[in-house]
Amino acid sequence: MNRSERVSTRQSPLQFLAAGAVATNRVVGLADLSLLEKWGAKGPGAASWLAERGVEVPQSIYASRPLPEGGLVVRVGSDEFFLEAGQLDQSLASFGELVPASADFTPVIREDAALRITGRGSLDLFAQTCGHPLQQSPMDQIIFTRVAGVSCGILPQSSGDELQYRVWFDPSYAVYLGEALLQIASELDNAASEPSV
């Protein structure tokens, strides 16, 4: 049985965010993306190997591109890439098995915790937790910064007329960061629902 056929028993460290109120929050929405398949590829042959498999390889460091099945690839170094599957995409499940032992790069399983932050209050949430001015950041280019003291990668993206932010971080900080962001999101929602005087 190969890895892609196995049933996963992995649980998200952010599973408490699945409460319905969080996903439909009017001001800030927090969605847990931690269980999406993630891989790293590092070494001089990584870019050409990915390109041979139909991946549109980002040319500049920190740039991202969509994967054919809905995921994304980010160039995080000259010879280093981060790949994340889409929500309905299983194409990365056997990524490590596809790489030959003779390859001149190393595939690495990534277990980052991940969030999608959406809503008109997203920048207000980041203004309270992050020193980087995200409103000045280019779309589809990852930023490495801290959110509530936790080192994160943040990828600003546009989805139609709405901005969204993908955030990746060490899973050992997931409960702390998830609870901190949930509290601020709730405060922003409450402030927005209070009648103005």
N, C-alpha and C positions, 0 to 999 in steps of 0.2 A: 504494500500500500504506500503510495507516495504522499508527500506532505499535503498536496492539494486535495486528496481524498479523505484525509483525516478530519474527524469532527473536532472542532476547537472547543476547549473547555476554558479558554482564557476569558477573564472578566475585566471590564474596564475599571480603572481606579476612579473614574468620574461617573459611575453608574447612577449615583444619587441625583445627577442632573436630569435624568430621564423623567422627572416629575413633570406632568403636563403643563403646569403654570410656567415653567422655565422656557419651554419650547415656543409658547405662544405669547411671551412677554411683549408688550406693545412698544417699549422703548429700547430694550436690549434683549436679544435672544442669544442663548448659549446652547450650542449643540455639541455633544460628545462625539468625536471622530476617532477616539483612541483605538478602536478595534479594527480600523482599516489596515490592510496589509502595508507594511513599510519596509523599504530596503535601502541600504547605502551601497554605492559602488565606488571604489577608490583605487586608482592606479592609472598608468599611462595608456592602457588599452580600453578603459571604460567607455569613453566617448564613442570610439569607432564601433565597439561591440553593441552599444545601445542603438546607434544609428543603423547598423545592419539589421536590427530587429524592428525597424520602423518607428523608433522613438525620435521625435524632433528634439534634438539635443540643444539646450540653450547655449549660445555662443559666449555670452559674457557671464562673469562670476556674479552670483546672486540673482540671476534671471531665472524665470520659470517658464515652462511650456506645458500645455495639456498632453496627457497620454491618450492614445487612441480610444481606450475604453472608459474615459472619464476621470482618470486619476491625474497626477501631475508629476513632473520631474523638475528639480531645482538644482542648478549648478552651484555648489557651495564652496568650491575650490577649483584650481586649474584642472585637476584630474579627479575631482570628487563630486558625486551626485547623490541626491536624496530623491527617492521615488515613493509615492504613496498611491495606492489603488483608489479608484472611485468607489462610491457607495454600493453600486451594483456590479462592480468589476472584480473578477477573481484572477485576472491575468498575471498578477504578481505572486500568486500563491506558490508557484513552482519556480520562481525566479532563481533561487539558489541552486536548484537542480539542473537548470539550463546552462549554467556557467561551467565550461570545461575546466578540469584541473590544471590544464596548461595555460589558462588565460593569464594575461599580464595585468590583472586587476583583481581585487578581492571583493566579493559580495558580503555584505554584513546585514544581518537581521536587525531592524530598528524597532524598538518598543516604546517610542515616545508617546506620552500622553498628548492628545490633540483636541482642540476646540475650534468650532466655527463661531465667531461672534458677529452678530448682525443687528441691524436696527438703527434708528435715527440717533440713539443715545450712545452708540459705540465709541465715538470720539470723546464723549464726556467720561465714559468709563475709563478709557486709556489716559485721559488727562489727569485722573485721580491716581493712577497706578503706574504710569510709564513716563520717563523723562524724554523719550524721543517724540518729536512732533509728527505724528503719523499723518496728519492732514497734508503735510508737505512731501510725503513719501510717494515714489512712483508706483503705479499699479504693477502687479505681477513681478515684483522684485523683493526678495526676502530681506528682512532687517533683523539683525541680532541685537537684542537689547534686554532689559529687565522689565518684568511686570510684577508689581507688588514684591520686589526683591528677588524674583525667580528669573534666572536666565532663560530666555525664550527666543525662538525664531518666529517672526510675524510676517505673514504674506498678505498684503492688501490686494483685494480683487474686486472687480465690479461684477455684479449679477443683475443685468438689466440696468435699472436706474438706481439700484441700491448697492452700497459698498458692503463688503464683508471682509472679515479678517480671519485667516487660518493661523492658529497659534500652536506651536509644538514646544514641549518642554519635558524635562526629566520626570518620569512617572512617580518618583518618590515624593515629589512636591504636589501631586495632583489634588489630593484632598484639601490641603492648605489653599492652593491657588484657586481651585474650583469654588470653595466656600467663600473666599474673599471676593471673587468676581460676582458670585451669586448675590452676596449681600449688597454690593454696590449697585448691581442691576436692579435689585428690589427697591433700593432707596431711590434710584432714578425713576423707576416706574411709579412709585408712590408720589414723588414730587410732581411728576407730570399729571397725575390724576387729581391733585389738590386744586380746588377752585382758586383762580387768581383774584387778588383783592383789588 
